[in-house]
Amino acid sequence: MNLNNSLNETLEQISINLDIPESMYEQAEKCYKSIGEWLNRESSSVVRNEPKIYSQGSFRLGTVIKPITDDDEYDIDLVCSLELSKKSISQKELKQFIGKEIKEYARKHNMKKEPEEGKRCWILNYADGAQFHIDVLPSVPNGYEFKMLLESKGYNKNKYYQHSIAITDTTHPRYINITHDWYCSNPKGYSEWFKERMKVQYENKKQIFMKKYSMSIEDVPDYKIKTPLQRVIQLLKRHRDIMFQDDQDNKPISIIITTIAAHAYDNESNVLDAYINILNNMEKFITIKNGEYCVENPVNALENFADKWASHPKRRENFFRWIQQVKSDMNKSQSEEFIDTIEQCKYSYGEKIVNKAINGLGFESNNKNYTINSLIKTLSISHRQKPKWQMLNYDDVSIKAYVKKKGFLDFEFISNEIIEKRCELRFEAKTNVKRPYKTYWQVTNTGMEAEKAKCLRGGFYDCVLEKGKLVREETTIYTGKHLVECFVIKNGICVAKSGEFIVNIK
C-alpha cells in the first residue's frame, strides 16, 4: 500500500463517518410513507387527485451528511404531487388544499407543533429526539407545458422533461391567481441525470450488493450504495460547512457543488482519484452567459443555479475562494508524513469526524503521535500482497488475540501492545456475515530480522475452523511490527475484513 492508497482509505473512511445512520434513512422513509398513506386514505380530501409523495434533495441523491454539531437537524425534502391542472387552481389554493391534510396529519399523530407554512413548503416538525423535520412541497405535473416552453425558447426538449413539476411559491407575483407561469422544478429528472453521471460505478456496486445478499436489484435500497462521486460530494460539503461556519448566508450552496462535481466526475473507481479529477475540472462547468456567471440546471436549460451571484457578489467570491482552499488543502493532504495528512484532514473536515475515521482504520487517536509514523511504514511495505478479491466490506470482522503457554491461553493482548519473543499466539476472528463463506488470514512481517531470514511473508493463508471459531496460530520469532488481518469472502467478493491487527514484538 502506498501513501496515495492510505489517503484514499482515509478519505473514504471520513466520508463513511459523515453518513447519517441507516436508522435515520429508515425512520425518514417510514415518515414519508406514512404521509403518503394519509393523503391516500379513503376519507382524504385529496385522494381523488392521486397524491404522490417522493423525496428530493440530498436524501434522494445519497449525498446527505451529518451536521457539524449534534444539536442541528436534518432537513428532509419531499414533493407532494396532485393530478391537477394549473388551469383549474391557483398556487395558493393548491397549497391550502394540501396544507389542510398536512395539518390533520400532524394532529392525528399528536405532533407537538402545528405545521409551519414556508415560502414554498409545509414544514412538519417532529419530536425533539427525531432530529429532523420534513418539508412537503405542493406541486402539479408540468411535463407537457415544460416541453412546450423549452421549444418556444429554442431548446430541444431533454429526456428528463416529463418529470417536470409546477410548484407553489408565495413570492410569485401571481401566487393568488390562476395562471400558467408557475415556477417549475424537476427533482426526479435531476436525480436520474445524477445517477447517469455515475452509472458505471453505481451499477457495479449495486450488482455486488445484490449478489452478496441474494436480492433482486429492485430490492436494493439506494442508500446502501455509495459511489466515489457521492463520497466526494459529501467531503466537499463538509469542507464547505467547516470553512463557512460563521457565514451561513454566503456559503457555497449544495446544488452548485453537486452539479459541477457530477459534471466533472469520470466514473473513477476510488475516492482519491475522483476527488482530484473533480477538483481539477469542476470550474470548467461554471460558464458566463450574457455577462453573468452560470451553472445551468442539467435538466432545465432555463434555470441558472448561480443566478444569485449577480445580486450577492460575496457568494460568488466565497465560492471561488472555497474551491482554491479545497485544492490547497488536498495538496497538503498528500504529505509524505501521514501524521501531517491526518492533521490536514482534521483542519478540513473536523477533528471529531477524522478521529472516528482513523480509529476505524486501526490507528490510535488518543495521543498526539497516533503511532502513525511507524504504522505508515508498515502499511506501505511493498511485499504485502494486494487482496485478490473485489472489495465490498459492508460487514465487520473483529479479532481477539491471545498469548499461549504450554498449549493453553494465558492472556489476551490488544493491537500494538508489546509482546516478547518466542511466544505462541492465537488469533480468533468473529464476523456477522451469514454462512456460507470462506475466510483467509493475511500475515505480513517487517523488520531487519525477518528480512534477513527471508521471512517477510505478506500472503494469504487458509483459515482453521475450531468449534465455530475462525482461528490462526503464529509464533513471535522476529522483532518488529507485524500485521495480521482477516478477510471474509462470499461468492468471490470480500464482504468483510478486520483491519490491521498489529503484533509489536520486542
N, C-alpha and C positions, 0 to 999 in steps of 0.2 A: 504494500500500500504506500503510495507517495503522499506528499503534502497536499496535493490537489484532491486526492481521494479523501484525506482526513477532513479538509474544508468542506467537501461535498457532503460527507456524512454529518458534519456539524450543522451545516445549513439545513439539511433535511430534518435533522432531529429538532432543531429550533422550530421549524415550521410545523412539525408534528405536535410540539408543545403549544403552538398557537391555536391548534384545532380546538373548537369547543367540544365538550363531552358528547359522546354519541347519545347519551340520555337526553341532552338538550335538543338534538335533532328530533329524537323520537317524541319528546314532550311537545315540541313546536308542531310537529306533524299531526300529533293527536289533537292539538287545539284547533288547527285549521280544518281538519276533517270534521271535527265537532261543529264548527261554524257552518261548514257546507251542509252537514246533515240537518242543522237547524233551519237553514234557509230553504231546504228542500222538503221539510216536513209537510204533511198534508194540510195543516192549518196555516202555513206560511202565506203572508200577503204577496210574496214574490214568486211563489212556486210555479205559477203559470208561465213565468218568464224564464224558466230553465236556468236558474242561477248556477254559475260555475265558480269555484274557488281554486286558485292556484298561487304558488309562491313566485316572487320575483326578487331581484337583487342578489346580494352575496350568498344568501341561503340557497337560492336556486343554482347559482354558479359554482358553489363549493369553495368560495374564497372568503367566507366569514372567519373572523379571528376573535380571540378573547380580548376583552377590553383591558387597558393598562392596569386599572385598579379593579378590585373585587366589587366595588360599590356601583360600577357602571352597569347599565342594562343593555341587552341585545335588542336590536330593532328588527323585527320580523315583518317583512313587507308582503302583503297578499293583494291579489286582484280579485274583485267580485264582478263578474260579467253577467249582465242580463240580456236576454234576447229581446231587445227593443230597438227602435229606430230613432235617430236624432230628430226626425220629423215629427215625432209624437210626444216628446218630453224635453224639458229643459234640463240643464245640468243641475240646477238647484232642486228641481223636482225629483230627479234620479237620486241625488244624494240623500234627500229626506226619505225617499221611498225605501232605500236600503238601510238608512240610519234608524228608522223605526224598528226594523227587525234586529239590528245590532244592539240597540238599547234593550229590547225584550230579551235577547240572548244573555246580556250581562245581568239582568235582573233574575232571570231563571236560574243562572249559575251562581247566584249570590256573590257577584263580584263587588268588591268594596266601593269602587268608584264607577260612576256612570261614564260611558264612552265620551271622549272629548272629540269635538269637531275640529279637524285641522284644515289647512288650506285646500288639500286635495282628499284627505282620507278621514276615516273614523278611526280613533285610537282606542284600543282595548288595553286597559292597564290591569295586569294580573296581580295576584297576591305578592307580597314582598319577597317571599322565598323563591318565586319563579324566576326572577332576574331577567325577565323580558317583557316587552309589550308588543302588540300586534297592530300594524296599520292596515286597514282594509280600504282599498282604493275602488270606488264605484266606477263602472265602465260599461260601454256597449260595444258590440263588434263594429269594426271600421275598415275591414279589408277591401271591399269594393270601392268605397269612397277614397281610400288612400291610394289605391291603384290609379284611379282617375286623376287624383291630384298630382301624383308623380308624373303621369303622362302629359298633363297640361303644362307642367313646368319644364318639359323637355327631357325628363329622366325616364329611362326604361324601367319598368317595374322589376323589383328583385324577387327572388324566390321566397322571401320571408313576408311579403306584403300581406298575405291572407291572415296573419296572426295579429295585425294591427288592431288597436282598440282606441276608442274615443273616451277621454277621461274627464272627470269633474275638477274644476279649479275655481275657487271663489274669487280669484283675481282676474278672471276672464272678463273682458268688457261687456259681454252679453251673457253673463252667467245665469241671469233670471229669465232669459228669452229662449224661445225655441229657434234654434239656428243650426246651420250645418257645420260651422267653422270651430268646432271644439278643438282643444289641444289633444294631440294623439300620442300614443306610446306603443311599444311593441316588445314587452319583456320576454314573451315566448320566442319571438323571432330572434332577439338578441342572444338568448340562451342557445338556440340552435346554431347561430353563427359562431358563438364562442366554442361550442363543442366541435364544430367543424375545424376550427383552428388547431385543436389538439387531438384530432380524430385518431391518428396513428397510435399515440401513447394511450389515449383513453380506451380504445377498443382492445389494445393489448392487455392492459391492466384488468379490464373487465373480464376478458376471457380467462385470465389466470385466476381471478377471484371465483368465477363461475365454476371452473374445473375443481378448484380446491374444495369448495363447499357443495359440489354436486347440485348446483342450482341452475334453473333456466336463466338466460341472460336478461329476461324481463323482470325477474325477481331480485336482481342485484340492486340494492339501494345505491342511488347516485352518490350519497355522502360517504360511502365506503371506498370510492375510487378517487384518488388524488394524483394528478399528473404533475410533472415538473412545472408546467405553466401555472397551475393553481398554487403550487408551493411558492413559486417566485412572487406571485401577486400577494400572497399572504405576508411574505417577508418585506416586500415593498410597502405594504400598508402599515405594517408595524414600525418600520423605519420612519415613515411619514408621521405616525402618531407620536413617536418619541420626539422627533425633531420639532414638531409644532404643538407640543402640549400647551403652550402658553399663547397660541394664536389660532384657535379653532376656526375662526371665521374666514381665515385666509389660507388654510392649508390646502394642498392639492386634493381634489375630490376623487373618490374611488372609481367613478365611471371612466374618467380620463386615464387613470393609471391602468385599469383593466383593459381598456380598448387598445391603447398603444402597445401594451405588453403583449396582448394576444396577436396583434398585427405582426409584431417583431418575432414572436416565437416560431421556431422552425422544427418543432417536434423533437427537440433534444431529449435524450433518454435519462439524463440526470440533472439535478437541480443546479449545480455549479455551472455546467455548460449552458443551460438555459438562461441562468441569471446573467452571465457575461454577454451572451448574444443579445439578450433583451436590452441590457444597458447600452450596448454599442449601437443599437438600431432603433430604439423606441422614439427618439426625437425626429426620425425621418417621417413619422406619421402625424406630426404636427405641421400643418401647412398654413399658408397665408392666402386667403381669398378675399377679394375686394378690399385689400388693405388691412384685414383683420386676421388674427390667429384663428385657426380652425382645426378642431378634432371632430371629424364627421362621424355621426352615428352610422355604423356599418349597415344598419337595416332601415335607415331613413336619411336619404341624402339631403333632406331639407333641414335637418337638425344639426346644430353645432354645439357639442358638449362644452366648448370653451367660449361660449357666447358672452359670459360674464366678465371675461378678461378685459374687454374694452372699457367697461364702466368701473371695473375693480382692478386696476393695474397691479396692485400689490399681490393679487392671486397669481397673475402671470409671472411676476418677478420671483415669487416664492416657488413656483413650480420649477422653473429652470434652475434656481439656486438649489432646490432639493435634488434634482437629477444629478447635478455636479457633485453634491455631497455624497450621494449614494455611490457614484463612481469612485470618488476618492476613498470612501470607507471600504469599498470592495477591494481596491488596490492594496490598502493597508492590511486587509484580512488575509491576503496571500503572502504572509510573512514566513520566513524560513524558521522562525521560532514560534512554535504552536501556541505557547503561552501568550504571545503578542496577538495571535489570531483570536484567542478567546477574549482577551481584554477589549479588542476592537469590536467583537460581536456584542459584548455587553454594552458598549457605548452606543451601538447601532440599534439593538433590539431590546435592551433592558436586562439588568442583572439577574432578576428572578427567573425569567424565562430561559436565559442562557445557562444558568446554574442547573436547572432541571434537565436541559439538553445534554450537558456534559456528564451529568450523573447517569443519564440514560445510555451514554456511550461507554460507561465504565470508568470515567475519570473521577478523581476525588475533587470536590469543590469546597471542602470545609477549611481549607487553608490557602494562603496566598500562592503557594507553589503548584498546587493541583496535582503534583507528581507528573506534570505533563512533559517537562523537558526529557525525562527518562522514558516516559511512555511513548513519545513520538518516535524515538529511535527504535523502540521495539516494534511499533506499528509500521514503520517504514522499511523493514528488512526485505531484501529482495528475494530471499529463498522461501518466503512464506507463500504457499500456493494460493492462487485465487480460487474461490468456490466455483465448481464446475456446473452449478445449477442456476436456473433463473431464480432471482431473489424476490420474495414477496414479504415474508416476515411480519404477518399480521398478528401472529400469536407469540406467546412467551415461552422461554426456557430458562429455568433457574438452576444454578449449580451450587451444591454443597460439597465442601472438601474436608477430608479428614486425614490426620496422620495416624498410621497404623504401627503398632508394636506387637511383635510375636503373633501376627495374624489377626489381632483384634483392634478395633477402633480405639484410639487413645484420646484424641481431642479434635474438635472442629477448628479450622482456621479460615480466615477471610482473605479475599483478593488483596495481594501486595503485602500481606503480613510476612515477616521474615521467618524462613524455615531453614533448619540446619541441613547439612549434607547427610547423605546415607540414611535417609528416612524413606519409608514406604508410604505412598499416598493413595487415597481412594477418592474418586470424584463420582458424585451421584447427580444426575440431571432429572428434572421434573418438568413436564410440559402439559399445557391444557389442550394440545392437539388431539383430536379423536383418532383412534386407530382405524384402519391400519396405516402405518408409516414406517420409514427406515430412519435410523439415527446414525450419525457419524461424529467422531471426535477429531478435531484438528489440534495437533500438538506442535508448537514451534519453540525451539531453543535459541538462545542468544548467548553471546559472550565468548571470550577467548578460549576457555576450556572446551566448550562444546565444539567450537570451530576447529581446534587442534585435533580433537578426537573424531573429526568428520561426522559429527552427530548433531547438526543444526536442525535437521528434520524440516517440518513445515507442511507435511502432507496430512491426509485424512485416513482415519482408522475406523474399522467397524466397531459398532457398539456391542458390549456384552449386556444381555438382559438377565438380571438376577432378581428373582422374586418380585417382578414387576418394576424394578429399578433399572435405570439406564446408567451403566457403570463403566468407568475407565480407571485402570490402576497404573501408576507410574512410580519411579524411584527418583530421589533427589541426588543426582550424580554431579552435575556441573553448576558452578557458581554463575549467577546471572538472573535476569528477569525473563521468565519463560511464559508462554501463553497456552492456555487450554480453552477450547471453545467447542460448544456442542451445536450441531445442525440437525434439524428435523426435516426430512424430505418426504413429500407426498406427491404422487403422480409426476415425478421428475422435477418438482418445484420445491425450493427451500421455503417452507411455510413458517418456520420459526428458527431463531438462533439465540444463543445465550448472551452474546457479548463476551469480550475477552476476560477470562479469569487469570490473574497474574500470580505466578508462583515465583516468589522472591527468595532465591537460595543464596545464603552467605555462609 
